[in-house]
Amino acid sequence: MLAPFACLNGAMAVALGAFAAHGAGPGVKTLLTTGAQYQMMHALLALVCVLWPRRDRLILVAGWLAAAGGLIFSLALSAIALLSLKAMGAIAPIGGLLMILAWLLLAVCALRTPSNPA
């Protein structure tokens, strides 16, 4: 289920980025663009986790953290920009923390994966 979730995140990031570029006013453009960039980057990271050579529970957790963190971060910034929900500024760091944890867990998985002398 991680791959479809990551792909839907990627599609949402493209739509959000397109709206930021072509339909958003200057006051919200930066927030939407930032959210879309982080969401796309972490949707791709989740797909990397799906394709990781030694796929175990930790790598899948890293993928879910990346995809969920990117989505939460992007939605929080979008809510601030489009709905003026300033309180969502307290939610955005949760998404950021999940994304950081995903990268750290991925580093642990990379260290555990035997190197391939190619």
C-alpha positions as CSV (number, residue, x, y, z in Angstrom):
1,M,0.0,0.0,0.0
2,L,3.0,2.3,0.4
3,A,3.6,2.6,-3.4
4,P,0.0,3.8,-4.2
5,F,0.1,6.2,-1.3
6,A,3.4,7.6,-2.5
7,C,2.1,7.9,-6.0
8,L,-1.0,9.8,-4.9
9,N,1.2,12.1,-2.8
10,G,3.3,12.8,-6.0
11,A,0.1,13.6,-8.0
12,M,-1.1,15.9,-5.3
13,A,2.3,17.6,-5.2
14,V,2.2,18.3,-8.9
15,A,-1.4,19.7,-8.7
16,L,-0.4,21.9,-5.7
17,G,2.7,23.1,-7.5
18,A,0.7,23.9,-10.6
19,F,-1.8,25.8,-8.6
20,A,1.0,27.7,-6.9
21,A,2.5,28.6,-10.2
22,H,-0.6,29.5,-12.1
23,G,-3.5,30.2,-9.8
24,A,-2.3,31.3,-6.4
25,G,-1.8,34.9,-5.4
26,P,1.6,36.2,-4.4
27,G,0.8,36.0,-0.7
28,V,0.3,32.2,-0.7
29,K,2.6,31.2,-3.6
30,T,5.7,30.6,-1.5
31,L,3.9,28.4,1.1
32,L,2.2,26.3,-1.6
33,T,5.4,25.9,-3.6
34,T,7.4,24.9,-0.5
35,G,4.7,22.4,0.5
36,A,4.6,20.9,-3.0
37,Q,8.4,20.6,-3.2
38,Y,8.7,18.8,0.2
39,Q,5.7,16.5,-0.6
40,M,7.1,15.5,-4.0
41,M,10.6,14.9,-2.5
42,H,9.2,12.6,0.2
43,A,6.8,10.8,-2.2
44,L,9.9,9.9,-4.2
45,L,11.7,8.9,-1.0
46,A,8.8,6.6,-0.2
47,L,9.1,5.0,-3.6
48,V,12.8,4.5,-3.1
49,C,12.0,2.6,0.1
50,V,9.6,0.4,-1.8
51,L,12.4,-0.4,-4.3
52,W,15.1,-0.8,-1.6
53,P,17.2,-3.9,-2.3
54,R,16.8,-5.4,1.2
55,R,13.2,-4.5,2.0
56,D,12.4,-5.2,5.6
57,R,10.1,-3.6,8.2
58,L,12.4,-0.7,9.0
59,I,12.7,0.4,5.4
60,L,8.9,0.3,5.0
61,V,8.5,2.3,8.2
62,A,10.9,4.9,6.7
63,G,8.8,5.0,3.6
64,W,5.6,5.6,5.5
65,L,7.2,8.2,7.7
66,A,8.4,10.0,4.5
67,A,5.1,9.9,2.7
68,A,3.0,10.8,5.8
69,G,5.4,13.5,6.8
70,G,5.4,15.1,3.4
71,L,1.6,15.0,3.3
72,I,1.1,16.5,6.7
73,F,3.7,19.2,6.1
74,S,2.2,20.1,2.7
75,L,-1.4,20.1,4.0
76,A,-0.5,22.3,7.0
77,L,1.2,24.9,4.7
78,S,-1.8,24.7,2.3
79,A,-4.2,25.3,5.2
80,I,-2.2,28.3,6.4
81,A,-2.0,29.7,2.8
82,L,-5.5,29.0,1.5
83,L,-7.7,29.0,4.6
84,S,-5.7,31.4,6.8
85,L,-5.6,28.7,9.5
86,K,-2.5,30.0,11.4
87,A,-2.9,27.3,14.0
88,M,-1.7,24.8,11.4
89,G,1.7,26.3,12.0
90,A,1.8,24.0,15.0
91,I,1.1,21.0,12.8
92,A,3.7,21.6,10.1
93,P,6.6,20.7,12.4
94,I,5.1,17.3,13.0
95,G,5.3,16.6,9.3
96,G,8.9,17.9,9.4
97,L,9.8,15.7,12.3
98,L,8.4,12.6,10.4
99,M,10.4,13.5,7.3
100,I,13.6,13.9,9.4
101,L,12.9,10.5,11.1
102,A,12.4,8.9,7.7
103,W,15.8,10.1,6.5
104,L,17.5,8.9,9.8
105,L,15.8,5.5,9.6
106,L,16.9,5.2,6.0
107,A,20.5,5.9,7.0
108,V,20.2,3.1,9.6
109,C,18.9,0.8,6.9
110,A,21.7,1.8,4.5
111,L,24.3,1.0,7.1
112,R,22.7,-2.4,7.7
113,T,22.6,-3.3,4.0
114,P,25.7,-5.1,2.9
115,S,27.6,-3.1,0.4
116,N,27.7,-4.4,-3.2
117,P,31.2,-4.2,-4.7
118,A,30.3,-3.4,-8.2
